[in-house]
Amino acid sequence: MFLNKNPGMEISYETFRHTFVTEFNIGFGYPRTDTCCFCDENNAKVSGIERKIAAVSVEEKESLLEEKKKLEEEQKLHITKADWFYKLKRKAKKSAKLRNEVEAIAIDFGKNLPTPNISTSEVYFRRQLTFYIFNVHILSTGESIMYTYDETVGKKGSDDVASFLYDFVQNYLSMEVKTLYIFADSCGGQNKNHTVMKMLHYLTTEEKRFDKVIVTFPVRGHSYMENDKNMGLIPKTAKAETPDGWRSVLENARVKPSPFTVVSCQQKMFKKWGEFLASKDYKNKFLFAVRPVKQLRFFQDKCLSLEYRNGYNGAFFTSSIKKNDREKEREEKQRKKKNLPRPEHMAEPEQSYNAPLALSKEKCNDLKVLLKFCEEEGSKEYYMNLFVGNETAIEVPAVDVAAHETAEANF
């Protein structure tokens, strides 16, 4: 395009590219596939008002313009709040790069991947094994740890997220780090819940691993983070007949700043953090609503409480999350009165899963059909081992190709 507009100028592609990349302050936005529902609703309302304004009298225009102005002010405030999340993340990233005792991470689950991921049209009619990815991205270095497993190994609940975070802290985070910033979306069943909060409090106050932990949640609909960029690098059409096939794809999906660190999760990694923390005198219910919270802070010297706030500015509120001596005495009296056994304090969390999680017989049957299309060595053996323990699965007849071709044509 440049050469067409400047036919008399001789310049190589590399020279043009170098100049374009280094001399111009140009940024490119990401494709807006999952847009904010608040923004979309506001934009739809504003568009509707603009259409009405063009068709009404002068007297009616004033009230419509006032309504439009109000909506635009709400939108501006919403965007300002969303921008604060990214400002705090940039600030934490900068601090982590300058100081060894500070680190910042972004965490998120990736999109579930189907296994086997093959090109045959039969996959559109069959259930597949689900492959999960939990990504911990280290903001200071760009290093990215991918915790990978399939649905027979574990789930995607609060205990599982707490297990991944604990493993990351134990095995991938430098012992020099005493202040940890965590950026995560507001998914209640995974990141933003009592179990994960208690586990971070336990790490800080009981194990004395950190002096301070700060967790920041984004405005809903504006949670685009480095994890999304990482997941975007995974070629979704890549051939992967088994979970190990997907792991190979992940290992080769990125070169700079470093290839992904791919962890093949075993069931011994998954712990019952909820039950364990309940035995450590943590309260079952918190005295504040978790959903509106935007920031949490945990300090080593605050053994019974955490701090929270529902915005990105202003004062933090303190809330007790562990039982004090009076509450423990009252609970003990009630237990004796009702002749209930005293719960044992657990030394460490127990393992969540002690056997492969069962697949439905329908999924087993569908996987058996897809097995005939797998070519890689070891694929058939992997799935046959997977079916062990799923004896409820029944054999199915050969695929009726003609019937499926008719169904495809009708579709």
Rosetta blueprint (number, residue, H / E / L):
1 M L
2 F H
3 L H
4 N H
5 K H
6 N L
7 P L
8 G L
9 M L
10 E L
11 I L
12 S L
13 Y H
14 E H
15 T H
16 F H
17 R H
18 H H
19 T H
20 F H
21 V H
22 T H
23 E H
24 F L
25 N L
26 I L
27 G L
28 F L
29 G L
30 Y L
31 P L
32 R L
33 T L
34 D L
35 T L
36 C L
37 C H
38 F H
39 C H
40 D H
41 E H
42 N H
43 N H
44 A H
45 K H
46 V H
47 S H
48 G H
49 I H
50 E H
51 R H
52 K H
53 I H
54 A L
55 A L
56 V L
57 S L
58 V H
59 E H
60 E H
61 K H
62 E H
63 S H
64 L H
65 L H
66 E H
67 E H
68 K H
69 K H
70 K H
71 L H
72 E H
73 E H
74 E H
75 Q H
76 K H
77 L H
78 H H
79 I H
80 T H
81 K H
82 A H
83 D H
84 W H
85 F H
86 Y H
87 K H
88 L H
89 K H
90 R H
91 K H
92 A H
93 K H
94 K H
95 S H
96 A H
97 K H
98 L H
99 R L
100 N L
101 E L
102 V E
103 E E
104 A E
105 I E
106 A E
107 I E
108 D E
109 F E
110 G L
111 K L
112 N L
113 L E
114 P E
115 T E
116 P L
117 N E
118 I L
119 S L
120 T L
121 S H
122 E H
123 V H
124 Y H
125 F H
126 R L
127 R L
128 Q L
129 L E
130 T E
131 F E
132 Y E
133 I E
134 F E
135 N E
136 V E
137 H E
138 I E
139 L L
140 S L
141 T L
142 G L
143 E L
144 S E
145 I E
146 M E
147 Y E
148 T E
149 Y E
150 D E
151 E L
152 T L
153 V L
154 G L
155 K L
156 K L
157 G L
158 S H
159 D H
160 D H
161 V H
162 A H
163 S H
164 F H
165 L H
166 Y H
167 D H
168 F H
169 V H
170 Q H
171 N H
172 Y L
173 L L
174 S L
175 M L
176 E L
177 V L
178 K L
179 T E
180 L E
181 Y E
182 I E
183 F E
184 A E
185 D L
186 S L
187 C L
188 G L
189 G L
190 Q L
191 N L
192 K L
193 N L
194 H H
195 T H
196 V H
197 M H
198 K H
199 M H
200 L H
201 H H
202 Y H
203 L H
204 T H
205 T H
206 E L
207 E L
208 K L
209 R L
210 F L
211 D L
212 K E
213 V E
214 I E
215 V E
216 T E
217 F L
218 P L
219 V L
220 R L
221 G L
222 H L
223 S L
224 Y L
225 M L
226 E H
227 N H
228 D H
229 K H
230 N H
231 M H
232 G H
233 L L
234 I L
235 P L
236 K L
237 T L
238 A L
239 K L
240 A E
241 E L
242 T L
243 P H
244 D H
245 G H
246 W H
247 R H
248 S H
249 V H
250 L H
251 E H
252 N L
253 A L
254 R L
255 V L
256 K L
257 P L
258 S L
259 P L
260 F L
261 T E
262 V E
263 V E
264 S E
265 C L
266 Q L
267 Q H
268 K H
269 M H
270 F L
271 K E
272 K L
273 W H
274 G H
275 E H
276 F H
277 L H
278 A H
279 S L
280 K L
281 D L
282 Y E
283 K L
284 N L
285 K L
286 F L
287 L L
288 F L
289 A L
290 V L
291 R L
292 P L
293 V L
294 K L
295 Q E
296 L E
297 R E
298 F E
299 F E
300 Q L
301 D L
302 K L
303 C L
304 L L
305 S E
306 L E
307 E E
308 Y E
309 R E
310 N L
311 G L
312 Y L
313 N L
314 G L
315 A L
316 F L
317 F E
318 T E
319 S E
320 S E
321 I L
322 K E
323 K L
324 N L
325 D H
326 R H
327 E H
328 K H
329 E H
330 R H
331 E H
332 E H
333 K H
334 Q H
335 R H
336 K H
337 K H
338 K L
339 N L
340 L L
341 P L
342 R L
343 P L
344 E L
345 H L
346 M L
347 A L
348 E L
349 P L
350 E L
351 Q E
352 S L
353 Y L
354 N L
355 A L
356 P L
357 L L
358 A L
359 L L
360 S L
361 K H
362 E H
363 K H
364 C H
365 N H
366 D H
367 L H
368 K H
369 V H
370 L H
371 L H
372 K H
373 F H
374 C L
375 E L
376 E L
377 E L
378 G L
379 S H
380 K H
381 E H
382 Y H
383 Y H
384 M H
385 N H
386 L H
387 F H
388 V L
389 G L
390 N L
391 E L
392 T L
393 A L
394 I L
395 E L
396 V L
397 P L
398 A L
399 V L
400 D L
401 V H
402 A H
403 A H
404 H H
405 E H
406 T H
407 A H
408 E H
409 A H
410 N H
411 F L
